[in-house]
Each structure stands twice: as structure tokens, then as C-alpha cells.
Amino acid sequence: MRYTGERGQSTVMYVVSVMASLGTLGLVVDVGYSYYRRHVAQAAAESAALAMASAAAAASPCAITCGTGGVVCLSTPTACPNPVPNPPTTNQHNACLYAQTNGFAVTSGGRQNVTVASGTGTPPTLTGITVPYWATVRIAERIPQTFSAVLGNKQALISARATAAALGGTTSGCIYVLDPTGSGFTFSGTGRRVSSACGIYVESGSSSAILSSGNNTITTTGSAKTWVHGNITYSGSLTITPSAMTGVANPSPADPFATWFASQTAPATTPCSGPNVTLSGSTTQTLSPGVYCSPITLSGNSMVTLTSGIYVLKGGIANSSTGPTSGAHQGVAVDGTAGVMIYMYSGGISGSGTGLILFSPMDTGTWKGISMWQPSSNTSAEALSGTTTQYTDGMIYMPAATLTYSGGTSTTQSTLVVKDVVFSGDTYINNPVAAAGTGSCTSVALVE
């Protein structure tokens, strides 16, 4: 029997349960949507920050200066203009346009807000890092709620922040170690010294991205620094001056020269035009440009001299020479001031002797400044060395191979772009090479 006073109770309970269910559903839907928009905003902030720092590097690549070339420094977060000038007239506009393209802009209703801050030195959002230029983009958005508005929660606020920096200072990088894993930068032996007047970039995320045993040193001068994506492992003593920056984002792109090399037509690899070269004793031979399909083999006190031009090597160089018994102690040398570019199509440079492999690049033309190009299809290791008076100049570009290197102590202009590098002796690089197709003196990366 149901009493009159009980009528309608089930209706009330039903309505209450439906309201609770709607509130719970609304919370799930709205939280999920807010989470999604937060990730979208973060991606937009990162692309906008990179765009702003990249525009600054492009405007004044070797010495970024506020107020020059449309580069602005904004000490406090400044809202994007509405509308954003297009084409942009400052690098702030670049950031705002990227944010706008990704769905975030200053709107008349105030639902979205994009602010930009920028400057030189240490970004306010970070500590322990000094850069030639930084840009921080903040994005905020108020999202109208749907079902959970029933519970009085009418809007949710999401926000994102990203900082990008131009790295490298007033000089470009001299050493780029591209291997994303493992020990990319290694010392072989003790008492080794690496000195560079421009940046060193070690892009491995490993805890031993730089690996050293014994007593070794790395020194960068001027505004250059040692940048390490991962960390450093050493036994004995490793002195890095100034201190390395570890845990930093890699340059973007990771290989700043890949696009240029990919756009070039590689030298022809057929037909074979160079002679077979096998020297021993005190033999010397002068070579001309061409395609060498057999290894160049040197032993005893032998030496080859390269005249100006392009050499395509399909068998590499096997060098166990100790160099001539008098005069310049070289295994492979460039004739006087002549310029040479070696295209190491296959094979590598190896040897057990003390004869040196010395290069000097061309001064003009497509291959200006490039001593050796080893394509990514060739993973053969290379060994190059110099002494106090003999050294290797020019760019060594071998992004898929390991280079064992000692560069000599003379005034060298070199840029090393390698998968991994092993320093087997003292190396001194005074300037980056001025190579064809290598433009900016800075690299750009996310640092937050």
C-alpha cells in the first residue's frame, strides 16, 4: 500500500540523480576538452617562440641587436597587436602570426590572449643559461563550459608557455656532433685539449654524451659555449671553460647544413678516371682531380700531393706512411695554395702511420670552404690529424660517420659536422669556415 504523502518521491530522486549524472558527465567532458586545448596551446606557443627567435637570427645572424632588422626586446609580456601586421615588420609579429595560424589570437571578446617577451642574456623563466637572444610566448584561453556549467563552473582557464633561444653568439658552431644516442664526443687518452672560438653542440641525449677518462680540457672563447643535450661522464679530471650547458634543447634543425647539402648535385662517381695509387718507400706522386675507384694506399715515407679540383674517392685512403724523410711530413697534402674538395663516396681514411692527412678548401665557387663531403650513405670512419705547423682547414661534413681528429695548433678555420667525434690529440679551431651555403651564425632551439 502506498500512502498519499509518498507520491512524487521517486520523481524527485530521479531528477536529483539525473542532475548528478549530468554534472559528472559534464566534468569528464569539460576536463577532457580543457586538457586537449592545453596541449594545442602548448604546441602553438612553441612554434611561435621558435618563429620569433628564428626571425631575430635571420635579421642579424652574427650579432643579434635589439632595434636592428626588426628585432624587438620586450622586458615585460606584451600583447600581440590586433590585427597582426602581415607581412610582419618585427619578429614579435612573426610570433603572433604563428600563434594566430595555430588558432590563438587576441580577440575582441578577450577569450584568448597571446603575449610575448624577449631580450638578451638569461630568460626570466630560466636560470643558469645565458643566450644571445630569447623569446617567451604565453598563451591563455578561457573556455566556455558545457555540462559542468550546471554546477556553476561557467568557464575554465588554460595556459601555456614556451621559450626559444638563438644559440651560438657572435660566431657559428665549429663542432656539431649529431648522434642522438650514446657517447658522441669522446676523448681518446689523457692530456687532450680541445679549443674552439665558436660553439660546440653535442646532440646526444645520453648521460655520457661527452665521455672522458684521464685529464682533458675543453675551452671555448668569446661568447661561444659547449652545449650538451644530455650530460657528461668522466673519470679523472675534465675541465670545461666556460662551464658546459647541459640538458639543453638541440639546435633546430639538428643538422643546420643538411638542407644545403641535400640541394646540391653531388660530383659524378663514374667513370673511373684516376690511376691506381699504391706508394711505398720514399715515393712521391702528384695527383689530378678525378674519380678514384681504388684505395689510395701509402706506406713507408711516401706522399701524394693533390692539385686543385674535385676528387671522388670510392675506396678511401689507407695511410701507414710516416711522411717524407725531409721537408713537410705529410701523407696527403694540397699543392701550395690550391683548393681541393674530396667527395668520399665510399670507404674512409684509415692508417697506422704518422703521415698526416691535410686539406685546404677552395676559396670560391659551389664548394667554397668545404674540404670533405661524405654522404649519409657512407658510414665509414675517418681519421684526420695535424701538428703544430700542419693542420686541416675547411668543413668536414660526414653526418653518418665517426671522425677521429686532432687538428693541430695553427690558425685553423674549420667546421666539423659528424655523427660522432673522437679527439686523439690537441685540437685548435680559431674560426668557423666561411663555406658556401652556410649562412647563419646562430642556431635556434627551444630551451623551455
Summary of the structure (lengths in Angstrom):
residues: 448
radius of gyration: 29.6
end to end distance: 70.5
largest distance: 122.4
contacts: 1581
relative contact order: 0.12
helix: 17%
strand: 36%
